[in-house]
Amino acid sequence: MTTLGGSVHRFRLRGVNAYLVEDGDELVLIDAGTPWDRDRIFRGLAVAGYNPSDIDRVLLTHYDPDHVGTLGALGLRDSVRIHAAEPDASYVTGDAKPSFETHKGTFHHLVGPFLRRPTNPVEPIDDGDEIGGFVAYRTPGHTAGHTAFVHEELGVAFVGDMVRESGGKLVPSPWILTADTDANRASIREFAEQCPPVDVVAMGHGTPIEEHGFGALKRVADRV
């Protein structure tokens, strides 16, 4: 586990990041790793001085097995709400299933049996919704319900898999992992225009950009 700016903790899981944010009086988990990452998240929480029962809410950038994998195994309090945008929110609950019409949807069907669904309430969110100190930005492309969360006070943008870090730069999520690459590129451009000037860009894969993150967003938007 590493700390970004004091209130944000990065959990380095099995090829993916999750984040723990101290949002005022609330403790927020952003994404939840693979189905095999429960113990790693428990250790990260302990290092930060917390237990799973201390988590007050969960924000999901999107539905992918490496971002929702531990939701049903963390032992969250029954009152803890999971926030995600549609249609991904319904994929988490099992009320809907991804389409076989895309390679991404086919992949989700194949890995679905490995996922343990959470019993916590899943609350659908939309573009511009405020959740505590976070603002939700719909960024479809990697998945149809992909969402970035910006905490302007902390100066951090949590961008899920819209982009990843490679060699110190931000690059778009690759085709093989993305449902709609054209939509993803459009989301990168739109998000770079709307996002406030954050210092840190925290993504699902790669090392977070801890300085001049807003500039890194602008540069990748100019390239796509």
C-alpha positions in Angstrom: 0.0 0.0 0.0 1.2 3.5 -0.8 -0.3 6.9 0.2 -1.1 9.7 -2.2 -1.4 13.1 -0.6 -2.3 11.8 2.9 -6.0 11.0 2.5 -5.7 8.6 -0.4 -4.3 5.1 -0.1 -3.4 3.0 -3.1 -3.8 -0.8 -2.8 -1.6 -2.6 -5.3 -3.5 -5.7 -6.1 -3.1 -8.5 -8.7 -2.3 -6.3 -11.7 -4.8 -3.6 -10.7 -5.2 -0.7 -8.3 -8.0 0.0 -5.8 -8.1 3.1 -3.6 -9.2 4.0 -0.1 -10.1 7.6 0.5 -10.7 9.4 3.7 -13.5 11.7 2.6 -14.2 13.8 5.7 -15.9 11.5 8.2 -16.4 8.8 5.6 -14.1 6.0 4.4 -14.6 5.3 0.8 -13.3 2.3 -1.2 -12.9 2.9 -4.9 -13.0 -0.4 -6.9 -12.4 -3.7 -5.3 -9.8 -5.8 -7.1 -10.0 -9.4 -8.5 -11.9 -12.2 -6.8 -8.5 -13.3 -5.3 -7.6 -9.9 -3.7 -9.6 -10.0 -0.5 -6.6 -10.7 1.8 -4.5 -8.0 0.0 -7.3 -5.5 0.6 -7.5 -6.6 4.2 -3.8 -6.1 4.7 -3.9 -2.6 3.0 -6.8 -1.6 5.3 -4.8 -2.7 8.3 -1.7 -0.8 7.3 -3.9 2.3 6.9 -5.3 1.7 10.4 -8.8 0.4 9.4 -10.9 -2.7 9.2 -13.4 -3.7 6.5 -16.2 -2.7 8.9 -14.9 0.8 8.8 -15.7 1.3 5.1 -18.7 3.6 4.6 -19.4 3.4 0.9 -17.9 1.9 -2.3 -17.6 3.7 -5.6 -17.2 1.6 -8.8 -15.6 3.0 -11.9 -17.0 0.1 -13.9 -18.0 -3.5 -14.0 -15.0 -5.7 -14.7 -13.8 -8.8 -12.7 -10.7 -7.0 -11.6 -12.7 -4.1 -10.2 -15.6 -5.8 -8.6 -14.1 -9.1 -7.7 -14.0 -8.9 -3.8 -17.3 -7.0 -3.3 -19.1 -10.1 -2.1 -16.3 -11.2 0.2 -15.2 -8.1 2.1 -17.8 -8.4 4.9 -19.1 -4.8 4.4 -21.7 -3.6 6.8 -25.3 -4.1 5.5 -25.8 -0.4 5.3 -22.9 0.3 3.0 -24.0 1.4 -0.4 -22.2 0.5 -3.7 -22.4 3.3 -6.3 -22.1 2.6 -10.0 -23.6 3.8 -13.3 -25.9 1.8 -15.5 -25.8 -0.6 -17.1 -22.8 -1.7 -15.0 -24.8 -1.3 -11.8 -27.3 -3.9 -13.0 -24.4 -6.2 -14.0 -23.1 -6.1 -10.4 -26.5 -7.1 -8.9 -27.2 -9.6 -11.7 -30.4 -7.9 -12.7 -29.0 -7.6 -16.2 -26.3 -9.4 -18.2 -23.7 -8.0 -20.6 -24.4 -8.5 -24.3 -22.7 -11.1 -26.4 -22.5 -8.6 -29.2 -19.2 -7.2 -28.1 -15.9 -9.0 -27.2 -16.1 -7.3 -23.8 -19.6 -8.7 -23.1 -18.5 -12.2 -24.1 -15.5 -11.9 -21.7 -17.9 -10.9 -18.9 -20.1 -13.9 -19.5 -17.0 -16.2 -19.3 -15.7 -14.8 -16.0 -19.1 -14.3 -14.4 -19.1 -17.7 -12.6 -15.9 -16.6 -10.7 -17.7 -13.6 -9.2 -19.5 -13.6 -5.8 -22.3 -11.0 -6.0 -22.5 -8.5 -3.1 -25.6 -8.4 -0.9 -25.2 -4.6 -0.3 -27.5 -2.2 -2.0 -26.2 -1.0 -5.4 -27.3 2.6 -6.1 -27.2 3.8 -9.7 -25.5 7.1 -10.3 -25.5 9.5 -13.2 -23.3 12.2 -14.7 -22.7 15.1 -12.3 -24.0 13.3 -9.2 -22.3 14.3 -6.0 -21.4 11.6 -3.5 -19.8 13.0 -0.5 -16.8 15.0 -1.8 -16.8 13.2 -5.1 -18.4 14.2 -8.4 -19.3 11.5 -10.9 -18.3 11.9 -14.6 -19.8 9.4 -17.0 -17.0 8.2 -19.3 -18.5 5.4 -21.4 -16.3 3.3 -23.7 -14.2 0.9 -21.7 -17.6 -0.3 -20.5 -21.0 1.3 -21.2 -21.3 2.4 -17.6 -17.7 3.5 -17.0 -17.5 6.5 -14.6 -14.7 8.7 -13.3 -14.8 10.2 -9.9 -13.2 13.5 -9.1 -12.5 14.8 -5.6 -11.6 18.4 -6.2 -10.7 19.3 -2.6 -8.2 16.4 -2.5 -7.0 17.2 -6.0 -7.5 13.7 -7.3 -9.3 12.2 -10.3 -10.0 8.4 -10.2 -10.3 7.4 -13.8 -10.7 3.7 -13.7 -9.7 2.0 -17.0 -10.5 4.9 -19.3 -6.7 5.4 -19.5 -3.7 3.6 -18.1 -0.2 4.6 -17.2 2.7 3.4 -19.4 6.2 4.8 -19.1 5.0 7.7 -17.0 2.4 8.7 -19.6 -1.3 8.2 -19.9 -2.5 6.1 -22.8 -6.1 4.9 -23.7 -7.3 1.5 -22.7 -6.3 -1.0 -25.4 -8.9 -2.3 -27.9 -8.8 -5.9 -26.6 -10.0 -4.7 -23.1 -12.4 -2.0 -24.3 -16.0 -2.3 -25.4 -16.0 0.7 -27.7 -12.7 2.4 -28.5 -14.3 5.3 -30.3 -16.5 6.1 -27.4 -13.6 5.7 -25.0 -11.5 8.2 -27.0 -14.4 10.7 -27.0 -14.8 10.3 -23.2 -11.1 11.0 -22.7 -11.4 14.3 -24.7 -14.6 15.3 -22.9 -13.3 14.4 -19.5 -10.1 16.4 -20.1 -12.3 19.5 -20.9 -14.5 19.1 -17.9 -12.2 17.9 -15.2 -11.0 20.5 -12.7 -7.2 21.0 -12.5 -6.3 18.1 -10.3 -2.8 17.2 -9.2 -3.2 13.4 -9.1 -4.7 11.1 -11.7 -5.3 7.6 -10.2 -6.0 4.9 -12.7 -6.8 1.2 -12.5 -3.6 0.0 -14.2 -0.2 1.5 -13.8 1.3 4.0 -11.4 -0.8 7.1 -10.5 0.4 10.4 -11.9 1.1 12.3 -8.7 2.2 15.7 -10.1 0.6 17.7 -12.9 -2.0 15.0 -13.5 -4.3 17.5 -15.2 -1.6 18.2 -17.8 -1.2 14.5 -18.4 -4.9 14.3 -19.1 -4.7 17.2 -21.5 -1.8 15.6 -23.4 -3.5 12.2 -23.8 -6.7 14.0 -25.0 -4.7 15.8 -27.6 -3.3 12.6 -29.0 -6.6 10.6 -29.3 
